[in-house]
Amino acid sequence: MTPPLGDIAHIGHAQLFTPDLDAGVAFFTDYLGLTVNEEQGDTVYLRTYDDYEHHSLVLTARAQPGLGRLALRTGSEEALHRRVEAVEAAGGSGKWVEDEPGLGRLYLTTDPDGHEHALYWESEYYRAPAELRPALKNQPQAKPNRGVGVRRLDHVNFLAADVLANAEFQQQVLGARPTEQIRLDSGRIAARWLTYTNKSYDVVYTSDWTGSSGRLHHIAFATDTREDVLRAADLAIDTGVFIETGPHKHAIQQTFFLYVYEPGGNRIELCNPLTRLVLAPDWPLITWTEAERAKGQAWGLKTIESFHTHGTPPVA
């Protein structure tokens, strides 16, 4: 049985590994406009200005870039324990930890591909210091006066050896709803977009052409407007940030986007998906064929396949 919508309330934060922590922090603060909220050893906790929680991004020094964990906040303590029971009933395993500031206990488990997920309920609301206090009381923090000024962490796109198995984990164990997918002529599902909320998508699984497990395609931050994405491209040119592709518009999900790389080698998407919601409770899964996908993006730009390994941005 599909878990009740709302057991997973939203994406809490993502953790990225980077071989260049200082340059990574500079990228996320100076270019994207995040704020450092806490530092612990080789880990820095950063936040977007409209996040009500302690942090939106955890940046940890490692020899190779990639994704650490994706943290998901549940809708209640009861919902957390329902999802833990669902993980274990499905033959999965996990452990409880309390290792992040501003949060209570987290239940760590993995999807079939090995991507770590952290489920939690207890969360401390962010209280801005005087210099970051907003004029509007319904906004957690003042808008940044530097960089792009992204609003929130929007979604995570995982690379996977078996897209269908991982998507079904999200659906059957965590309660996500599928919204769109790509089916190849062979019948294999090459990508699937899923949501925990009324956003059109929160997580994506994309086929890893190398057959590897546990890798990341990208994490994405939401902007207020399309103009912010265009401004992000201008800022990238001015500051030496590598642009992979865009600004452009995806055909699937209709997201206006820009792909860049942070200095450590992780792909970052700047996106403006805010106008597209899935409000229908019986939303049908939209399937794109191989031929339709070959047409490229919404305005004709050919799709860039995920042929790049972590730590090696493509040569311009």
Secondary structure, DSSP 8 states (H G I E B T S, - for coil): ----TTSEEEEEEEEEEES-HHHHHHIIIIIS--EEEEEETTEEEEE-TT--SS-SEEEEE-SS-EEEEEEEEESSHHHHHHHHHHHHHTT---EEE--STTB--EEEEE-TT--EEEEE--B------GGG--SSTTSSS---SSS----EEEEEEEEES-HHHHHHHIIIII--EEEEEEE-TTS-EEEEEEESSSBS-SEEEEE-TT--SS-EEEEEEE-SSHHHHHHHHHHHHHHT-EEEEEEEE-SSTT-EEEEEE-TTS-EEEEEE-TT-B---TT---EEEEHHHHHT-STTS-----S---TT-----
